[in-house]
Amino acid sequence: MTDITRRGFAGLVGGAAALSLFGTPIASAAHRPRVVVIGGGFAGATFAKYLRRAMPAVRITLVEPKSSYISCVYSNEVVVGLSSLKPLTVTYEALAEAYRFRHLKRRAVEIDPVARRVRLASGDSLRYDKLIVAPGMAYRYDAVPGWNKATAADLPAAWHAGPETTKLAARLKAMPAGGTAIITVPPAPYRCPPAPYERASLFAWYLKRNNPTAKVLILDANETFPKQALFEEGWNRLFPGMVTRLAASQGGAVQSVDAGAMRVQAVAGAFDGGVINIIPPQRAGALADATGLTDGTGWCPVDLRTFASTLVDDVHVLGDAAASGLPKSATSANAGAKVAALAFAETFAGRPVTDPLFINTCYSRLAPDYAIGIASVFEVDPKTDAIVVRHTGTGTSPLGASLGYRKEEAEDADKWFRALMADTFT
């Protein structure tokens, strides 16, 4: 086998506790560590970029079979025709060249943490000193009876951007007049907590214009959800009577789906849909599970100051797959990757790792000129060693704001998305 060899760390990492928890130290600065990053999403790409900034001499290989990445952020706009996949798509070529890392267009199929090797689908293997795993999330096809890999082709989740997104858009466009668009929400945690409610909002916006007697039904396995009061205010304001949500206590949890009959069985009863969007329960990507990085939750427990796996030595888990307590959002993935990159550089230099701060910002669009947002700063609680909110930022939307204010927030959302994409992929 062949051996193939919101800006800046200071804003995201701080604190006073001196800890060295990044796993096995690398012995000397004369050794150029081999760092392998598996997965080129918001977490993996950010880590490769910011590790290069912190450590000019380190050898970095990004293992990502695709030449380009399609952002799931803003993909709800594609479903209702407000955008296309093109502005959501970026290639890795310029990023790899600018930050001098190798983009290996191969699929990782196995990790040997004892030998410190990654086996590729090509049969080759890749040695590493430190391994970063950012496999994202995977659908649990066994969690909703009647929804599986076969029926998902007709009932796309569209929680991975790309062909699923365009399929769901076609289903919405072809929905019978006066029908019901059903969106099911899995138990938390799942990728992008507010996104199902943003999707419901944009469904309502689209249907109000194209199918005005249609309705939107949210069948929710959760009792509450992020930005709930802001969403409900927007629904009453923009789409009165169009959006109904059944929470867990109202029987909203889904029990099964019949794709042929276009029927969803929830605790509250059976519901027929003109469109059925099953957002399934989720877990860490398959490679994480196969490597022993996951626990009974299906996610990967990590040290919150470094994102080192608590189960496997010298492997670090970033992004949605990590059971960190942070929201499973693109901004959190970006922030966590910066924390991990700085922790690596500090440990390599023999300096202590400080307690991090994490910034999470999330905007949700309810209509083209109506958006709401939240901004929070998280820290590690020294008493419980868990992620807690340090404070909520001034960027969080107020209730009762004018339509003009919401329009400005929609403009801010566009700026936020462009900045996030640029900070990650350029």
C-alpha positions, -999 to 999 in steps of 0.1 A, spaced: 0 0 0 11 35 -8 18 59 22 4 93 11 20 116 28 -163 355 125 -125 359 120 -94 350 138 -87 328 168 -87 357 193 -124 363 188 -133 326 194 -108 314 221 -102 329 255 -103 323 292 -79 317 321 -78 280 328 -45 264 318 -50 229 305 -32 206 281 -59 182 268 -53 177 231 -42 141 235 -7 127 229 18 156 225 41 156 195 76 154 207 96 182 190 93 211 167 118 194 144 91 169 135 66 182 110 33 165 121 11 148 96 -24 160 101 -52 143 82 -87 159 80 -116 137 69 -145 157 56 -146 190 38 -177 207 52 -178 238 74 -158 221 101 -132 202 81 -124 231 57 -122 256 85 -98 235 105 -75 230 75 -74 267 68 -69 279 103 -44 252 113 -23 264 83 -25 299 97 -14 288 131 12 263 119 29 271 86 51 240 86 25 213 94 16 188 67 -21 188 61 -41 164 39 -79 169 34 -96 136 25 -127 146 7 -139 127 -24 -159 156 -38 -144 184 -58 -170 209 -45 -192 214 -14 -229 224 -14 -240 243 17 -271 231 34 -273 266 49 -297 286 26 -309 254 8 -344 261 20 -344 291 -2 -337 268 -32 -367 246 -24 -391 275 -29 -373 291 -58 -357 321 -41 -322 309 -50 -304 281 -68 -277 256 -58 -250 276 -76 -244 303 -50 -243 275 -24 -216 256 -42 -179 261 -37 -148 242 -49 -118 233 -28 -91 241 -54 -85 277 -44 -87 270 -7 -62 242 -9 -38 263 -30 -41 294 -8 -35 274 25 -11 249 11 -28 216 20 -34 186 -1 -69 178 -12 -71 141 -17 -102 132 -37 -106 98 -21 -131 83 2 -119 72 37 -134 37 45 -115 27 76 -95 41 104 -69 22 124 -62 43 155 -35 19 168 -14 20 136 -25 56 130 -36 49 94 -66 58 73 -75 33 47 -90 47 15 -115 32 -10 -86 30 -35 -68 5 -13 -41 30 -3 -35 41 32 -26 74 48 -4 78 79 -12 105 105 1 119 137 -33 135 145 -66 128 128 -95 152 124 -128 135 116 -156 157 104 -181 133 88 -212 154 94 -244 136 102 -262 106 87 -298 98 84 -312 70 106 -331 51 80 -343 26 107 -360 52 129 -392 59 110 -411 28 98 -419 31 62 -392 57 55 -360 41 42 -335 44 15 -360 33 -11 -389 55 -1 -366 84 6 -363 88 -32 -399 98 -33 -400 115 1 -367 134 2 -355 147 35 -334 174 18 -312 177 49 -282 171 26 -281 198 0 -280 189 -36 -303 164 -55 -325 160 -25 -331 197 -25 -342 199 -61 -364 168 -56 -382 184 -27 -386 216 -48 -403 196 -76 -426 178 -51 -437 212 -37 -443 226 -72 -464 196 -81 -485 196 -49 -522 192 -55 -544 223 -50 -556 226 -15 -534 199 -1 -513 198 30 -475 200 31 -464 179 61 -430 184 77 -419 160 104 -393 171 130 -371 145 147 -361 145 184 -332 168 191 -303 169 185 -303 172 147 -286 194 122 -296 230 123 -323 232 150 -344 261 135 -343 249 99 -375 228 99 -395 258 110 -378 280 85 -387 254 59 -423 255 71 -423 292 68 -410 293 33 -434 265 23 -462 288 35 -448 318 16 -446 297 -16 -481 282 -12 -497 315 -3 -487 327 -38 -491 295 -58 -515 273 -40 -534 296 -16 -559 270 -2 -530 247 8 -518 243 44 -486 235 62 -486 209 91 -455 205 113 -455 171 132 -429 177 159 -412 152 183 -401 182 204 -420 203 229 -403 236 221 -379 248 194 -353 276 189 -367 311 182 -402 297 188 -419 330 198 -403 348 168 -414 321 144 -450 320 157 -452 358 156 -441 356 119 -466 329 110 -495 349 125 -483 380 108 -475 366 73 -495 334 69 -525 335 93 -542 302 96 -518 284 71 -492 269 95 -502 244 122 -478 227 146 -484 197 168 -458 195 196 -448 163 213 -474 168 240 -501 172 213 -492 140 196 -468 154 170 -442 126 172 -442 105 140 -448 68 143 -447 57 106 -452 68 70 -469 52 41 -453 66 10 -478 50 -14 -508 64 3 -490 97 12 -500 93 48 -482 100 80 -491 83 112 -484 103 143 -494 98 179 -523 123 173 -536 103 144 -532 98 106 -525 128 83 -526 128 45 -502 150 27 -498 165 -8 -461 168 1 -445 148 29 -411 159 40 -397 134 65 -368 149 84 -354 118 100 -336 113 133 -298 116 128 -265 104 141 -228 109 133 -215 97 99 -209 60 94 -171 63 96 -173 77 131 -195 48 142 -172 22 126 -141 37 143 -157 35 178 -160 72 181 -197 72 189 -215 63 222 -250 51 228 -265 84 215 -250 79 180 -229 110 184 -192 114 193 -182 125 229 -153 150 228 -132 171 251 -149 205 249 -116 224 250 -99 206 221 -125 184 204 -103 153 211 -124 121 212 -129 108 247 -130 73 233 -102 70 208 -67 85 212 -53 111 188 -86 115 169 -106 147 171 -142 151 160 -156 183 147 -189 197 134 -223 180 135 -208 146 145 -194 159 178 -215 156 210 -203 189 223 -235 205 235 -232 233 209 -260 238 183 -254 216 153 -250 246 130 -225 258 104 -214 286 126 -208 263 155 -188 240 132 -167 269 120 -161 282 155 -153 247 170 -128 241 142 -110 272 150 -108 263 187 -94 228 178 -69 243 154 -55 267 180 -55 240 206 -33 219 183 -9 247 177 -6 257 213 0 221 224 26 216 197 44 247 209 43 235 245 19 261 257 -13 254 277 -47 253 261 -70 280 274 -108 277 280 -126 285 247 -155 307 238 -177 297 210 -198 322 189 -230 309 172 -251 330 149 -281 317 130 -306 335 108 -339 321 96 -359 335 66 -396 334 68 -402 353 35 -379 371 11 -380 403 31 -385 389 66 -358 372 87 -351 366 123 -318 358 140 -301 348 172 -265 353 183 -250 336 214 -217 331 230 -210 297 247 -184 287 272 -173 256 292 -188 257 327 -158 249 350 -182 233 376 -201 209 353 -176 208 323 -205 213 300 -213 239 273 -234 268 286 -246 301 272 -224 329 285 -246 356 270 -270 363 242 -257 388 217 -273 420 207 -279 405 172 -308 384 186 -341 395 170 -366 413 193 -403 404 193 -427 430 179 -402 445 154 -415 463 124 -416 449 89 -389 473 80 -367 459 108 -373 423 96 -364 434 61 -331 447 74 -325 414 92 -331 396 59 -303 418 44 -281 410 74 -288 373 69 -275 375 33 -243 393 45 -239 367 73 -241 338 49 -216 353 24 -192 360 53 -195 325 67 -188 310 33 -159 332 27 -144 326 61 -146 288 56 -139 282 19 -116 311 7 
